[in-house]
Each structure stands twice: as structure tokens, then as C-alpha cells.
Amino acid sequence: MSSEKDPQPTGRRLENEVAIITGGNGGIGEVAALLFGREGARVAVHYSGLGDTSAARAAEVVKRLENLGAEAISIRANVSNYSEVTSAVEEVVNKWGKLSLLSCFAGLQGNTASWNEDPLELSDDDLLSAIRVDFLGSYHFIKACKDHMKKGGYGKVVVISSSPTINGEEAGFRFILAKDLNRIAVKSLAPKLIRDYGVYLNVIAPGTVETTANKKNYNEKQWEELMKWVPLGRAGKPEEIARVALFLSSHDSDFVVGQTIVVDGGEVRL
Ligand SMILES: NC(=O)c1ccc[n+]([C@@H]2O[C@H](COP(=O)([O-])OP(=O)(O)OC[C@H]3O[C@@H](n4cnc5c(N)ncnc54)[C@H](OP(=O)(O)O)[C@@H]3O)[C@@H](O)[C@H]2O)c1
């Protein structure tokens, strides 16, 4: 059985591409980084540098990519800070001379308390906390990458939303709001990006995915209850999200622009 850290290869669909994976040092981002490397991309594994283990986890992913035969570096940026993002992007372009792929997985980590907070009692700072990371983080990277992609004549960008944003969700309002902004922004930014820059922009809306960061918020009984809401009867695996990011980053999706791809086992049906 494959695990969170062990995506299976499917080919060399990203040969000659240069990819930045934000939040590439853990969870879904880590699995995507390894998958992109196996598919032939040179991979910049982004990390925040904010926690004690952040840099070391990125270095470990780089080592694993190199062991797979892929070229990789790690890049640090607090995604809420635009100048840190532009420096990180410049580092990639200086290293490899181009940039063609960007997948944004960085997101503010939640916990049970923040997921259960009263949506009508949040301070401005509470509300902005997730927006600064989940939405501004994606926006900063898109803004910093677009000219480099245009110069190379090709770019594919994937950002992350969340399927509960589509029908609304009372719990975790600050996260829902930030993730919904990503979904809404894609619809408005995608036409300009493809017309003026040759850059594809799409968004993945996952449901419940079995990552360490997510699962630690539930005990066994709560997790079982959660699974009852999923028609498929189980949580998604990180590689099941990473594979959709691969599709949206490869030439397999060359007629797909500005779309939300829901990947949630059937909970939300468009
Ligand atoms: N798991 C799910 O069920 C699920 C469902 C829907 C959507 N999503 C979204 O999918 C993405 C990945 O989820 P996951 O479960 O794999 O999460 P995760 O393991 O918690 O990964 C989150 C990543 O975001 C980075 N990050 C956080 N704050 C940052 C900041 N200020 N600047 C730069 N990077 C920052 C972290 O980097 P450091 O470790 O270096 O701080 C980490 O790599 C998230 O955006 C999440 O909201 C997840």
C-alpha cells in the first residue's frame, strides 16, 4: 500500500520543467514534490522557516528527490511576505534559468479549537490569519512567477481550495473564507493569465485528506463519524491530490483553464 511519503511514478510527464511546490516540506505538498520529481521536473521545495523543524523537513525532501535522481533545492519564504516570496522565486530562476510550474499547498495549520470557533466572534486578526497564508500566499507566488513563466512561453499554476467552501460550512470559518478566496480568485485571474502570459491557472478543492496535520485533530471515533459524510467511505490520500496537481501541471490538461477540480470522494458534486 502506498503511504503519504511514497507516491508511485506514472511516467516522465514533467521532463524539462522547473517546479516550485509551496508547502513542499510536508503533507500533500511533500508528496507532490516527490511525484513531480519522479515525473522529471526539477523541484524547488518551499518551506516557511517559521517552525523548528521546517527547514530540516525541506532538506529531507530534497535529499529524497536527489535519491530518486531528480534535481532539487529548498527555498524559504514566509508566503505572507511578498519580498521573501520574490527572493525565493529569483533563487529558483537563477539556479535553473527558467520557471514553468507552481503548485501552492502552503496553508495555515488548523486545530480543533480553531475549527470549532464561533464564526461570528472572530477578531479581524483571526479572520486575516488564514487569508494571509492561504490566499495571499498563493497570490504572492502567482504575481512573482508570472513574468518568468511568460518569458519561457509556458506556465501551469495550481492553487488549493477546499470542497466545503463550495456549499458553505459553519465550522472553521477563517479557513473556509481563505480557501474560498483562492477558488474565486482563480475564476477571475485565469483568463488574463492565459491570454497575457500563457499561464494556466486552476484550483483543486480537496475534501478530507489523511495527512498528519489533518488527522491529529480527530480521535478515532470522530474520524469514523467524519467518514460517514463521504460517499466513498474514506478520506483521500495525499497522492490522490498530488496526482490531480500533476494532471493540471502536465500537457494532459492543455485545454483546462480556470477550473475548480473537486477531489473529495463524492461529498460535493458540481
Ligand atoms: N488535509 C486536508 O484534509 C486538506 C483538505 C483541503 C485542503 N487542504 C489544504 O491543502 C494544503 C496542504 O494540506 P496538508 O494537510 O498537507 O497541510 P500541512 O501538512 O499542514 O502543510 C502546510 C504547509 O504550509 C506551510 N506553511 C504554513 N504557514 C506558512 C507560511 N506563513 N509561509 C510559508 N509556508 C507556510 C507549512 O510549511 P512549514 O512546515 O515550513 O511551516 C507546510 O508545509 C493546505 O493548504 C491545506 O489547507 C488540506
The ligand as an SDF file (V2000), in Angstrom:
LIG
                    3D

 48 52  0  0  0  0  0  0  0  0999 V2000
   -5.5100   17.7540    4.6230 N   0  0  0  0  0  0  0  0  0  0  0  0
   -6.7480   18.0590    4.2390 C   0  0  0  0  0  0  0  0  0  0  0  0
   -7.7300   17.3950    4.5560 O   0  0  0  0  0  0  0  0  0  0  0  0
   -6.9840   19.2650    3.3450 C   0  0  0  0  0  0  0  0  0  0  0  0
   -8.2480   19.4820    2.7970 C   0  0  0  0  0  0  0  0  0  0  0  0
   -8.4650   20.6080    1.9830 C   0  0  0  0  0  0  0  0  0  0  0  0
   -7.4210   21.4810    1.7390 C   0  0  0  0  0  0  0  0  0  0  0  0
   -6.2000   21.2420    2.2980 N   0  0  0  0  0  0  0  0  0  0  0  0
   -5.1130   22.1830    2.0480 C   0  0  0  0  0  0  0  0  0  0  0  0
   -4.0510   21.5260    1.3870 O   0  0  0  0  0  0  0  0  0  0  0  0
   -2.8060   22.1120    1.7900 C   0  0  0  0  0  0  0  0  0  0  0  0
   -1.8920   21.0240    2.3260 C   0  0  0  0  0  0  0  0  0  0  0  0
   -2.5290   20.4060    3.4190 O   0  0  0  0  0  0  0  0  0  0  0  0
   -1.7190   19.4530    4.4250 P   0  0  0  0  0  0  0  0  0  0  0  0
   -2.7330   18.7290    5.2350 O   0  0  0  0  0  0  0  0  0  0  0  0
   -0.6840   18.7370    3.6770 O   0  0  0  0  0  0  0  0  0  0  0  0
   -1.0580   20.5790    5.3530 O   0  0  0  0  0  0  0  0  0  0  0  0
    0.2980   20.6730    6.1590 P   0  0  0  0  0  0  0  0  0  0  0  0
    1.0000   19.3610    6.2420 O   0  0  0  0  0  0  0  0  0  0  0  0
   -0.0410   21.3930    7.4310 O   0  0  0  0  0  0  0  0  0  0  0  0
    1.1740   21.6340    5.2530 O   0  0  0  0  0  0  0  0  0  0  0  0
    1.0070   23.0120    5.3330 C   0  0  0  0  0  0  0  0  0  0  0  0
    2.2290   23.6580    4.7310 C   0  0  0  0  0  0  0  0  0  0  0  0
    2.0400   25.0650    4.7300 O   0  0  0  0  0  0  0  0  0  0  0  0
    3.2610   25.6780    5.0580 C   0  0  0  0  0  0  0  0  0  0  0  0
    3.0300   26.9810    5.6750 N   0  0  0  0  0  0  0  0  0  0  0  0
    2.2090   27.2880    6.7020 C   0  0  0  0  0  0  0  0  0  0  0  0
    2.2940   28.6100    7.0010 N   0  0  0  0  0  0  0  0  0  0  0  0
    3.1930   29.1460    6.1320 C   0  0  0  0  0  0  0  0  0  0  0  0
    3.7170   30.4490    5.9230 C   0  0  0  0  0  0  0  0  0  0  0  0
    3.3260   31.5000    6.6490 N   0  0  0  0  0  0  0  0  0  0  0  0
    4.6370   30.6160    4.9490 N   0  0  0  0  0  0  0  0  0  0  0  0
    5.0550   29.5780    4.2020 C   0  0  0  0  0  0  0  0  0  0  0  0
    4.5830   28.3220    4.3220 N   0  0  0  0  0  0  0  0  0  0  0  0
    3.6690   28.1020    5.2990 C   0  0  0  0  0  0  0  0  0  0  0  0
    3.9320   24.7340    6.0310 C   0  0  0  0  0  0  0  0  0  0  0  0
    5.3280   24.9480    5.9750 O   0  0  0  0  0  0  0  0  0  0  0  0
    6.2680   24.8390    7.3030 P   0  0  0  0  0  0  0  0  0  0  0  0
    6.0670   23.4430    7.8190 O   0  0  0  0  0  0  0  0  0  0  0  0
    7.6210   25.0950    6.7630 O   0  0  0  0  0  0  0  0  0  0  0  0
    5.7890   25.9080    8.2490 O   0  0  0  0  0  0  0  0  0  0  0  0
    3.5120   23.3660    5.4840 C   0  0  0  0  0  0  0  0  0  0  0  0
    4.4670   22.8850    4.5830 O   0  0  0  0  0  0  0  0  0  0  0  0
   -3.1400   23.1820    2.8160 C   0  0  0  0  0  0  0  0  0  0  0  0
   -3.2410   24.4330    2.1720 O   0  0  0  0  0  0  0  0  0  0  0  0
   -4.4950   22.7390    3.3240 C   0  0  0  0  0  0  0  0  0  0  0  0
   -5.2660   23.7950    3.8520 O   0  0  0  0  0  0  0  0  0  0  0  0
   -5.9460   20.1580    3.0860 C   0  0  0  0  0  0  0  0  0  0  0  0
  1  2  1  0
  2  3  2  0
  2  4  1  0
  4  5  1  0
  4 48  2  0
  5  6  2  0
  6  7  1  0
  7  8  2  0
  8  9  1  0
  8 48  1  0
  9 10  1  0
  9 46  1  0
 10 11  1  0
 11 12  1  0
 11 44  1  0
 12 13  1  0
 13 14  1  0
 14 15  2  0
 14 16  1  0
 14 17  1  0
 17 18  1  0
 18 19  2  0
 18 20  1  0
 18 21  1  0
 21 22  1  0
 22 23  1  0
 23 24  1  0
 23 42  1  0
 24 25  1  0
 25 26  1  0
 25 36  1  0
 26 27  1  0
 26 35  1  0
 27 28  2  0
 28 29  1  0
 29 30  1  0
 29 35  2  0
 30 31  1  0
 30 32  2  0
 32 33  1  0
 33 34  2  0
 34 35  1  0
 36 37  1  0
 36 42  1  0
 37 38  1  0
 38 39  2  0
 38 40  1  0
 38 41  1  0
 42 43  1  0
 44 45  1  0
 44 46  1  0
 46 47  1  0
M  CHG  2   8   1  16  -1
M  END
$$$$
